[in-house]
Amino acid sequence: MRLPPNFGLHLFRASHLWRRAANKVLADSGFSASAITPLMLLAELGDGLRQRELAEEMGVEGPSLVRVLDGLESAGLLERREDPCDRRAKTLHMTDAGRHLLVQVNEALNDVRQRLMAEAGEADVEACYRVLSIIEANAKREQT
């Protein structure tokens, strides 16, 4: 398989522009994509995720995530609870308000997804999703 030499650059730019479009839409909610991402991951991976696990999933350092989680907790969108298996660790749980906000955010972001992928056919979108999933899985494997 031969990749175009600028494949990574295109991936980086597409990610940056996607995030910018998402942030523009999210501005009305008072949150950025980086602030909403923990809620999206909790919805995908399930309540009760440890802070450390969430930081790994997001590819950020613990202290950076703590500031974001503090804001989400202050806004009443998530709760930190003592981990029953390890009292030093905290688990994360989305509140009803967090779930409600996430529904609204996903509706707004769906419009962004539809606009940015408008010229792509269904098969293109499915192939793109598969390729991105492969890249993500391989990159995670390399980090461990």
C-alpha positions in Angstrom: 0.0 0.0 0.0 1.3 3.4 -0.9 0.0 6.5 0.8 0.4 9.9 -0.6 3.3 11.6 1.1 1.0 14.4 2.5 -1.6 12.0 3.9 -0.8 12.9 7.5 -1.0 16.6 6.7 -4.4 16.2 5.1 -5.6 14.2 8.1 -4.3 16.9 10.5 -5.9 19.7 8.5 -9.2 17.9 8.2 -9.2 17.3 11.9 -8.4 20.9 12.7 -11.1 22.3 10.4 -13.6 19.8 11.7 -12.9 20.9 15.2 -13.1 24.6 14.2 -16.6 24.0 12.6 -17.7 22.1 15.8 -16.5 24.9 18.1 -18.4 27.5 16.0 -21.6 25.6 16.5 -20.9 24.8 20.2 -20.2 28.4 21.0 -24.0 28.8 21.7 -23.8 26.2 24.4 -21.0 27.9 26.1 -18.7 24.9 25.7 -15.9 24.0 23.3 -15.4 20.7 21.6 -12.6 19.9 24.1 -15.0 20.5 27.0 -17.8 18.4 25.4 -15.5 15.5 24.4 -15.4 14.0 27.9 -19.2 13.8 27.9 -19.2 12.2 24.5 -16.6 9.6 25.5 -18.6 8.9 28.7 -21.7 8.3 26.6 -19.7 6.0 24.3 -17.6 4.1 26.8 -20.1 4.1 29.7 -20.5 5.8 33.1 -18.0 4.9 35.8 -14.9 5.4 33.7 -11.9 6.4 35.8 -10.4 9.9 35.2 -7.1 8.3 34.2 -8.8 6.1 31.6 -10.6 9.1 30.2 -7.3 11.1 30.0 -5.8 8.2 28.0 -8.8 8.0 25.6 -8.5 11.7 25.0 -4.8 11.7 24.7 -4.3 14.4 27.3 -2.4 14.6 30.6 -4.3 14.2 33.8 -3.9 17.9 35.0 -5.3 19.2 31.7 -8.3 17.0 32.0 -8.9 17.9 35.7 -9.5 21.5 34.7 -12.0 20.5 32.1 -13.7 18.1 34.5 -13.9 20.8 37.2 -15.8 23.0 34.8 -18.2 20.2 33.8 -18.7 19.3 37.4 -19.3 22.9 38.4 -21.9 23.2 35.6 -23.7 20.1 37.0 -23.0 18.0 33.9 -21.0 15.2 35.5 -20.1 13.9 39.0 -16.9 12.4 40.3 -17.4 9.5 42.7 -14.9 7.5 44.8 -14.0 4.3 43.0 -15.3 1.4 45.1 -12.2 -0.7 44.1 -9.6 2.1 44.8 -10.5 5.0 47.0 -7.7 7.0 45.6 -9.3 6.9 42.1 -12.4 8.8 40.9 -15.0 7.5 38.6 -17.0 9.8 36.3 -20.7 9.8 35.9 -22.8 11.9 33.6 -25.8 13.7 35.2 -29.2 14.1 33.7 -28.3 17.6 32.8 -25.1 16.3 31.1 -27.2 13.8 29.1 -29.7 16.5 28.1 -26.9 18.8 26.9 -25.3 16.0 25.0 -28.5 15.3 23.1 -28.7 19.0 22.1 -25.0 19.1 21.2 -25.3 15.9 19.1 -28.2 17.5 17.2 -26.1 20.6 16.5 -23.1 18.6 15.6 -25.1 16.3 13.3 -25.8 19.4 11.1 -22.0 20.1 11.0 -21.3 16.4 10.0 -24.0 16.6 7.3 -22.6 19.8 5.9 -18.9 18.7 5.9 -19.7 15.3 4.4 -22.4 16.5 1.9 -20.5 15.5 -1.2 -19.4 12.1 0.1 -21.6 9.1 -0.7 -22.6 6.6 1.9 -19.9 4.1 0.8 -17.3 6.9 1.1 -18.4 7.7 4.6 -18.4 4.0 5.6 -14.9 3.6 4.1 -13.7 6.8 5.8 -15.0 5.6 9.2 -13.3 2.2 8.8 -10.0 3.8 7.9 -10.2 6.2 10.8 -11.0 3.3 13.1 -8.0 1.4 11.8 -5.7 4.4 12.3 -7.0 4.9 15.8 -6.6 1.3 16.8 -3.1 1.0 15.4 -2.0 4.3 17.0 -3.4 3.1 20.4 -1.5 -0.2 20.0 1.8 1.7 19.3 1.4 3.7 22.5 1.2 0.7 24.8 
